[in-house]
Structures are given as C-alpha cells and as structure tokens.
Amino acid sequence: MRISRCFLFLVKKCGNIKPRNWRNQHTYKMATSASANLSKIVKKNYMELPQDGKVQAMYIWIDGTGESVRCKTRTLDKEPKAVSDLPEWNFDGSSTYQSEGSNSDMYLIPSAMFRDPFRKDPNKLILCEVLKYNRKPAESNLRNSCQNIMSMVSDENPWFGMEQEYTLLGTDGHPFGWPSNGFPGPQGAVYLPHYISFRS
C-alpha cells in the first residue's frame, strides 16, 4: 500500500497522468496467505523458550491413505545421537485409517533421524515405520517392503530419480497466475520440472 501511494505521489508530481484515473484502471492485489498477517513476534517468543537440555522429537509417518503424512512430538531428556537412541512409540490407528476400533494400537519404529530445520537444534525429525498391534508391518508401510527388495540387491549401486511438483495458490484459491474465470493455455511454455538425483 505504501509503495502504491508513493508511486501515485510521483505520478501526480510529474503531471503526466491523473492519479485517480491510473488507480481506477490498474488495481493489483498481492497474493498472500491469511497466516502472513499473523504476528511473527508471538511465534518468535515461543521458539526462544529455554528447553533446559531437553529435545523435541517429531515422529513422522505415512497414514492409511498411503499419501498423507501424520506426526506427533515427544519430549526426550537428552539429544539422541543415533536412531538406536530413540524409543518406539504408539498411536491410535483408527484415527489415521490404519486400523479398526477393536484393535487400534499401532507402533512407530524410528528409521531415520534428521535435524529439525523448523524448531532448530537440538530438536529432531524422526521418520518412522508403522507396525500393527501384532508387530507386523501396516499395509501403508512401504518402507518395509522396499527394504526387503533392496536387501536382495545389496551388492548393486542403484540410482534414484525424484520429481517434485508444487502449486502456488493465490488468495482466491486458484493456482497463482491462472485466470480467475477459466484455464490457462497449454503447459508447454510454462512447464518447469525440477529433477533431483542422488546416489544410494
């Protein structure tokens, strides 16, 4: 808003265009999310609370849809140095599409640990396998089946390719840059895939 007022002031001073006409003909609104208006100071105050040597470990797993990710955080007394330092945990699988109500106990088995880029060191992100009440892998636990297959070819050096796609939405809920009452042209001119390759 301040930028547009400064611009209108300059236009008025130059005398080339009447500011009122320019403003009526060209009205632009920057696309922002509702959370952009929230006070960042409140979050900063919480992020800077002392942890007194304790660590927040966020356990992350894939739910019964096979696509959505769930998580919950556990407070540990000290910073884990390896996955083996992390305790198993459990949750109610009936609320994540992973079990029925009569036998809903599910187990989270830590499989990989990473530094938490959101809550910062010494906090951790923990990727988990999910086991059912009988300690067998859940149907959505593809990590287990992948590990079984990879162990059969452990003498190989496989390469993996990963494609990441994102959609930015404007405040109106439409993809950013799309016309609000229709569809854009063919994607050939705007399709920009980003490939990330890494070696196992």
N, C-alpha and C positions, 0 to 999 in steps of 0.2 A: 504494500500500500504506500509506504514512504517513497519507494522508487518511482511509482507512477505519479505521485504528487510532485516530486522533483522534476520529472520529465515534463509534466503539464506546465509547471512554472517556467521551465526553459523555453518551451514552445510559445508560451504567452509572451515572454520577454523578446523572443526573436520576431514575433509578429507575423510569421508566415502562415500559421494555421490557427483557427479559433479553437481553444482547448475544449470547449463544450462539444463542438462537432466531432472532434477527434475521439473524445471519450465515448460518445454515443455509437460511433461506427466501429470501434475496436475495443471490445470488452473481453479481457482474458482473465481466467481464474486458474491459479496454480493448483495442480492436483496434489493433495496431501491427505494423509490418513487422519482419523479423529484423534489417534494417540499422539500425533505431532503437537497437539495443543496442550498436552499434559505437562505439568511441571517436572523438569528433569532434576530439579534440586531435591525433591522428595525421594526419588529413586537413589540419587547420589548419597543421601543421608543413610539409607538402608544398606547400600553397598559398602559403606565405610564403617559399619558397626564392627567392633572387635570380635574375633572368633575364638580368642583365648586358646589357640593351639588346636582347635577342633577343625574338622574338614567336612564340607558338604559334598556328598557323592550322589550325583543324579543317575539313577538306574534307568536305562532306556531300552525298550523292546518293541517289537512289531506285534500288533494285536491280531485278533482273529480275522480281520478283513484281509490280512496279508499286505496291506498298503499303509495303513495309518500307524503312527508311532505314539506310544504311551511312555510316560515317565513318572517317577516319584523320587523324592530326595531323602536320603538318610544321613544323619549326622554321625561321623566317626570320631573317635577320641584322638586319633593321630593320622598323619598323612600316610596313605598306602604307597609303597614303593613298587609293588608288582601286583598283578591280578590275583595272585595267590593270597595276598593280604586282605582281600575283600571278602566279606561274609556273603553267603547266599541270603536271599530274601524271598518273601512270598507276597501274593496278592490274590484278590478275588477275581477269578477268570470269568465269572458270569456277567461282569460289567464291562468286559472287553471282548465279548463274542468268542471266548476261548473255552468255555465250559458251560454246563448246565448248572442250575442252582444246587442240586443234591450233592455234587462233587466238584466244588468250585475252587479248591486250593490249587494254586499254580506256583511254581518255583522259578525264581530269577537266578540264573547261574552266570556270574560275571565272566565275560570272554575277552574283552579288550578295554583298556583304560586310556583316557586322554586328558590333558589339561583342559580345564573349563575356560573357554575364551570369554564367557559372559560374566561369570562371577569371579573370575581371575584366580590365580594361585592363592592358596594350595588346593582349591576345590577341583573336583574331578567329574568327568563324564564317563559313565560305565555302560558299554554296550553288552547286552545280555542275551543268553539263550533262555528259552522258556520250556520248562518241563511240566507235565501234568501231575496230578495227585499221586499217580503210580510211578513217578520218576521217568516216564517215557516222554520223548520229545513231543511237544504240541504240534498240531498239523501245520501251523504257520511258522514253525521253527525250521526255516530252510537252511540256517547256518549248520545244523546238524547233518542234513543230507549232503550239503556241499562239502563239509569236512570229510565225510565218508568217501566221496568220489575223489577228492583231492589226495587223500591218503593212498589211493590206488595208483596214482601217477606222481608220487612224491619225488621220483628221480627226474621228472621233467621240469622245465622252466617256462611255465605258461605266462602269456601276456594278456592283460585285460584292457578293454576299452570301455569308457564310461561316458555317456552323453547326459548333459544337464540342460534342462529347459526351464525357463522362467516366464511368467506372465505378470506384467505390471498392470495394476488396475488403477483407474482414476477414481475420484470421489463419487462418480455416478455409478460405479460398479462395472463399467465397460472396460475392456482392455485399453490401456493407455494409447492414445493416438488413433483409435478407431472412431469412425463417425458415430454419433450417438443414436442415429436412427437407421443404421444399415451395417454393411460389412465393407472391409477394405478390398482392394484389388488382389490379384494373385500374390502368393507369398514369395515368389522367386526373387523379387527385388529387395525384400526386407528380411529374408530368412538368413539368420546368422547363427549357425550351430557352433558350440564351443566343445571341443573334444579334449578330454584329459586322459592321457595314457600313463600307466605306471607299470613297473615290472614287479612281479611277485618275488 
